[in-house]
Amino acid sequence: MCVSGKTVNFRSTPKIIEGNILSKLNYGTKVNVIENEQAEWVKIEVNGITGYVSAKYLISCNNVNLKVYETKNSKTVYVLICNSSSAYAYHSYECRGLSRCRSSVSKVTRSEAESVGRAPCKICY
């Protein structure tokens, strides 16, 4: 499953209470569903961390368009980057290298990734 909201709260408990946000997940972040017994909340794992997101913000990864966003006269290619200070590469959506990211993952244009010093991942490019 993948995150369908622009930024979605990743919570330590299946409740909306102050202080239980572990991090924010960006659109297209791939998650592993652990438990989906409650109608409103889904227990997930992201980069080795277990928590909860609202079920309404998860969709099949087949329905996520991360690759290309078409405009009138051009195509903008989107890539994923790990928001860690030690990260150095940008990745394709399917890259297994992102599993090492212990921070949040963002969807950016390839030119934005390159402008902040990111190079193509050696695994997926």
C-alpha positions in Angstrom: 0.0 0.0 0.0 1.0 3.6 -0.5 0.2 6.9 1.1 -2.4 8.9 -0.9 -2.4 12.2 1.0 0.1 15.0 0.5 1.5 14.6 4.1 -0.1 12.1 6.4 0.5 11.8 10.2 2.2 8.5 11.1 1.0 7.9 14.7 2.2 5.7 17.6 -1.5 4.9 18.5 -4.7 4.6 16.5 -6.1 7.8 18.0 -5.8 11.5 17.3 -4.2 12.7 20.5 -1.5 15.3 21.0 2.0 14.0 21.1 1.5 10.7 19.3 2.8 11.7 15.8 6.0 9.7 15.0 6.5 11.5 11.7 4.8 12.7 8.5 4.6 10.4 5.5 4.6 12.0 2.0 2.5 11.1 -1.0 3.6 7.8 -2.5 5.5 6.5 0.5 5.3 2.7 0.4 4.2 1.1 3.6 3.8 -2.5 4.8 0.4 -3.2 6.2 0.7 -5.3 9.5 -2.9 -5.2 10.6 -6.1 -3.9 9.0 -8.8 -5.0 11.4 -10.1 -1.6 12.5 -12.1 0.2 9.9 -10.6 3.6 10.7 -7.0 2.9 11.4 -4.4 0.6 9.8 -1.3 -0.6 11.6 1.7 -0.2 9.3 5.5 -0.5 9.2 7.7 2.1 7.5 11.5 1.8 7.5 11.4 -0.6 10.5 9.0 1.6 12.6 5.5 0.4 13.5 2.6 2.8 13.8 -0.8 3.8 12.5 -2.3 5.9 9.8 -5.9 6.6 8.9 -7.2 4.0 6.4 -8.6 6.8 4.2 -5.0 7.8 3.3 -3.8 4.5 1.9 -4.3 3.2 -1.7 -2.8 0.6 -3.8 0.6 1.5 -5.1 -0.6 0.8 -8.6 -2.8 3.9 -8.3 0.1 6.2 -7.3 1.6 8.3 -10.1 5.1 9.1 -9.0 6.9 8.6 -12.2 5.8 11.4 -14.5 3.5 14.4 -14.2 2.7 15.8 -17.7 2.3 19.4 -18.3 1.4 21.1 -21.6 4.8 21.4 -23.1 7.0 19.1 -21.0 7.3 16.1 -18.7 8.5 16.5 -15.2 10.1 13.4 -13.7 9.6 12.8 -10.0 12.0 10.9 -7.8 12.1 10.0 -4.1 14.7 11.3 -1.6 15.4 10.4 1.9 15.3 13.4 4.2 18.3 12.4 6.2 21.4 14.7 6.5 23.5 11.7 5.3 21.5 10.9 2.2 23.2 11.5 -1.1 21.1 9.9 -3.8 17.7 10.1 -5.4 15.7 7.0 -6.1 13.0 5.5 -8.3 9.8 4.4 -6.7 10.7 0.7 -6.7 14.2 1.1 -5.3 15.1 -1.1 -2.4 17.8 1.4 -1.3 15.0 3.5 0.3 14.5 0.8 2.9 17.7 2.1 4.6 16.2 5.5 5.1 15.5 6.2 8.8 13.9 9.5 8.1 10.9 10.6 6.0 10.8 10.2 2.2 9.8 13.0 -0.1 8.7 13.2 -3.7 10.6 15.9 -5.6 11.4 16.6 -9.2 14.7 15.2 -10.5 16.0 18.7 -11.0 15.2 19.6 -7.4 17.0 16.5 -6.2 20.0 17.4 -8.3 20.0 21.0 -7.2 20.5 19.9 -3.6 23.4 17.7 -4.5 21.6 14.3 -4.9 23.0 11.9 -7.5 21.2 8.9 -9.1 21.1 5.9 -6.9 23.5 3.1 -8.0 20.9 0.5 -7.3 18.0 1.8 -9.3 19.6 4.0 -12.0 
